[in-house]
Amino acid sequence: MGHRLSRIYTRTGDAGETGLGDGTRVPKESARIQALGDIDELNSTLGLLLTEDLPAAMRAALEGVQHDLFDLGGEVCIPGHQAITEVQVQRLEDLLDGYNADLPPLKEFILPGGSRAAACAHLARTVCRRAERSLVALARVEPVSERSRQYLNGLSALMFVLGRAANRHAGRGDVLWQPGRNK
């Protein structure tokens, strides 16, 4: 990590290519750059969620996830590099189990919403699903670590549960889907 940004613009991408962490140049529309962009958007969406009123433990967990997503971005920007560990995947699963244990079982589908924090968590969940799809698409043409795919899959489930937990924190319940409500 010896390189630090001393200026933001480089003009090296003006011709439709961008540099990877290993120095190779790839088209900006490549599957690898698509996955990197989706991971970056996911991290930014978590930043938006972190502006909301959240319990301290949830805030700490999400800040940890943001750091993990930078690790994941580093992994994706250097072909063949592996940065996501089993410990990171297990931590997500433990968080998911912990938050889910405190919630009532679901008997109906829920709508994304309720409190603003819950809506942001659901937005992050959908962006996470897209990032996961981008990573799977990349894996069809280039090697991608299984742990990175597991991480994003687990994170989307965690974001669903955190949306429910955020509603509880705000004193609200789940917003239940009412099939055929507008017929």
Secondary structure as UniProt FT lines:
FT   TURN            12..15
FT   STRAND          17..19
FT   TURN            21..22
FT   STRAND          25..27
FT   TURN            28..29
FT   HELIX           31..49
FT   TURN            50..51
FT   HELIX           56..77
FT   TURN            79..80
FT   HELIX           86..101
FT   STRAND          110..111
FT   HELIX           116..139
FT   TURN            140..141
FT   HELIX           146..169
FT   TURN            170..171
FT   STRAND          175..176
FT   TURN            179..182
//
